[in-house]
Amino acid sequence: MPAKNVCSIRHWRTSPGPVGFGLLAFALVTAPCLAANPANPSDPAPRATSTATETATSDLPDAPSATLAGESSSLHDGTSGNWYGGQITGTNTQPVALARVKFISAGQSVRKQRPKDKILLGLRESVTPYAMAGWLLSAGWSQLLDLSPNYGVNSEAFGQRLGAAAALNSSKEVFSDSVLATAFHQDPRYYQLGPDHKFFNRALYAVTRPVIGRTDSGKTIPNYAFILGTGAAVSLAQTYYPERNMGVTPVMRGWGTSLAGTAGGYLVSEFADDFINWLHIRKHE
């Protein structure tokens, strides 16, 4: 999580107030859902495989295509692997991932998400132990350096900062994964490239996922759901931040900081297994 995951801004004296901004942001992100077509629960199970994803730009690494497994379909026998730029990488020996799980290991089969899966994913990700650790890190760093939101430096201020960090990050997950990913028909999951790829490609892939997303069919697109969801969460924070942290400039700064923090989180997720394996090898040497 970002060290400084919140933004602050001068109060707009001529505006309706911070509550008005928060309500307006919520209305903007939820309105598209009214026009979204709900998934039919009687639709047949998805096919066993999907095509390789298209790249957003020629100089960025491709996102791996998901291997889909229907509710009643058999899983892979381990002879086929994950796809990256049209090339098979690794073997698929892991159990199929649940549709409400955010992080997908390299080569792991997945189930196609339905709207309710995305809603559950967003709610689940807002309260995971990983998310809670991020709240503590963000609040602790802000308390240590007396950064935004400026509640002070005493124990009560730390509690307020912790609550603000929890509210900001939880609303970001719900807006992005539950609401907007459903409205824009996006797949909000993170697909790990894995150790079969070069370090630089993996790092570049991880840090660009906050702004480069994918549709439910696997097509690479700008990550509208996460970009707008993050902006909505930062705007909503105006309803509970101190008055000195209200305004346009801090909102924009916090928006960018939050995107950068998520990029750092994806970087950790991409290489965490490698680090754990390295520690395991070192332990037995």
N, C-alpha and C positions, 0 to 999 in steps of 0.2 A: 504494500500500500504506500501511497505517497507520504512523504514526510510532512508535506503541507498540503492537505487534501481539501482545504476549504478556501473560500474566497470572501473578500470583504469589500464594501463599497460605500462611498458617501451617500447619505440619504437624499433621495430626490424630493425636494420640498414641494415641487409642483405636481408630484405624482399622487395617485390614490393611496399610496402607502405600501409597505412591504407585503401585507396580507393580500392586497390586490394583485401584486406581481406574482405571488405564489399561486393564487387561484387562476390567474390568466395562464401561467405556465402549465398548470395541470390540465386546463381546458384544451390547450393547444396540443398536448401530447395524447389526450384521450379521445379527441374528436375523430381521428382516423379510424379508431376501432369501430365506430358506428357504421362505417361503410365496409368494414372487412367482412368477407364471406366466411361464415363458420364452417369448420370441417364437418363432413358427414360421417358419423360414427359407423355407418354401414359400408363405407368405402372399402374396397378390397385392400389387402396388405400390399405394401410396396414391393417392387421387384427386388431381386437378390442383390443387384449392383446398380450403382449410378455412374454416370460418365465422369471423366476427369474435369476438374474445374478450370475455368478460363482465368487467365491472369489479368489483374487490373492494369498493370503496366509491365513493359518488357524488362525493366530492371529490378523488379521485386520478385522474391521467390513465390512460387505457386502454393496455394493452400492445398493440402491433400484432400482427395475426394473421399467421402465417407462410403464404407461398404455397408449397405442397408440390409437389415434382417427383419423380415416381417414377423408378426406375432406368432405365426404358425410355421414359418419357414425354417429349414434346417440351417445350422451355422456352417461356416467354412471348415474345411478339413485341415487347414493349416498350410496348404500348398500355395495359396494365393496371398498376396500381401497388400499393403497400403500403396496408394498411387500418389506420385508426385511428379507433376509435369509430364504425365503420360508414361512414367516408368514405375514398375513394381518395386517396392522397397520392403524388405523385411518379411516376416511371416506373421500370420494372424493366429496366434495361439491363446488369446485372451478371451474371456467370456464377453458376450455382447453387452454393450453399455446401455444402461437405462436411459430413456428419453429425457428424464429430468436431471441428468448429470451434466455438469458444465464442462469439465475437462475430459477430453477423450485421448487416450494413449495412442501412440503411433501404431498403426496396423489394427486397431480395435474396431470391431463391427459395431454399428449403431442402429437404433430404430428411428424411423422417421418421426419427427415431432408433430403432434397435434396441438391445437391452441391451448388445451388444458395442460399439456406437458410444459409449454413455455411459461404459463402462469405459475405452475408449481416450481419450475426451475428458478424463476425470479424470486419467489418467496423463500425458497430453500437457500439460495445463495446469499440472501440478505442476512442470514443468521447462522452461517457456518462458523466453526471454530477459526478458520482462516480469516473470515471477515471480521470476527471479533478481535483477533490479534491485530488486524489493521486499524481498528478503532483505537486500541490502546497505543499503538505506535504513533498514529496521527495526533492523538490528544497529548501524549507524552512529549513529543517533539515540539508541538505548539506551546505547551506549558513551559518547557525548558527555555525556549527562546522568546516567550511572551509574544507569539505570533497570532494571527487571525484564527479564530474569532477572539477578540480581546476581552475576555471575561476577568482578567486579573492573573495573579500568580499564586493564590492561596489554594487550600485543599478544595474549597467550594468551587473555585474556578476550574480546577481539573475535572470535577464531576460534570460541570456544565460543558466543558470541551468534549468530554467523552460522550455525553448525550448528543451533542451536535454532530460529532463524527459518525455515531451510529445512525442518526437520522439521515444524514447526507448520503452515506454509502448504501443504506437500505433502500432509500427512495430511488437511488440511481439504478440499483439492480431491478427493482420493480418496474420503473418506467422503461428501462431498456429491454429487459428480457421478457417480462410479462406482458407489457402493454404494446410497445412499439414493434418488437420483433413479431408479434402476432399481427399487428396492423400492416406491416410492410412485408409479411411473408418471408422473414429472414430466419436463418438458423443461428442462434446466439451462442452456440457452443464453441469452445476452443479446441482445435484439432492439433495435437502435438506432432511435429515433424519427426522427432526422434533421432537417435545416434547414427542412423544410416546417412545423414546429411552433414555437410560441412558446418563448422561452428558459426561462421559468418552468416550463412544462409539461414540457419536456425534463429540466430539473434535478430537478424533483419526481419524475418517473418514474424517473430514474437512481438517486437516493438511496433509493428505496423498494423496489428490486428485491431486495435481500437478504432482505426479509421478505415480499414479495409475489411469488409464483411462478406457474407455469402448468403444466397437465397436458399430457400428450402430445397430447391433442385440442385444446389451446388454451384451456381453461377457466381463468380466474383463481382462484387459491387461495392460502392462506398458504404461504410457501416452507418447508415442513416439511423438505425435504431439506437446504437450506443452513443453516437455523437449528440443526437437530439435529446436522448434520455438523460445524459449527463448534464446537458445545459438546463433541462427542466429541473433536475434535482438541485443544481446550484442556485437556480432562481428561487426555488421553493425555500431554500435555506434563509432567504431574506426575511421570512416570517418568524425566525427564532434567533437570528444573530443580533448582537448588540447594535445600537443605532450607528455607532462609528464605523461599523463594518458593512454598511448598506450603500449601494450605488452601482453604477454600470461598470466602471473600471474594475473593481474587485470581482464582480461576477464573471467578467471575461477572463480575468487572471485565474480565478478559481476553476473555470471551465477548462482552460488549458492545463492547469496543474493536475486536475483530476484525470484528464486523458493521459497525461504523462505518467502519473502514478499507476494507472491500470496497465500501461505498457510495461512498466517495471515489474508489475505482478505477473504478467504473462511471461516475461523473461525468466522469472524464477520458476514458474510452472514448466517451462520448456526444458530447463536444465536440472530441475530438482532430482529427478530419478538418477541422472548421471552422477550427481554429487553424492547421493546416498550409496550408489554402487561403488564409487571410489572409496568412500569411507569403509565400506564392507570389505573391500579388497585390502586396504591398508591395515585393517584390524587383523586379518589373517596372514599377513606377511611375516 
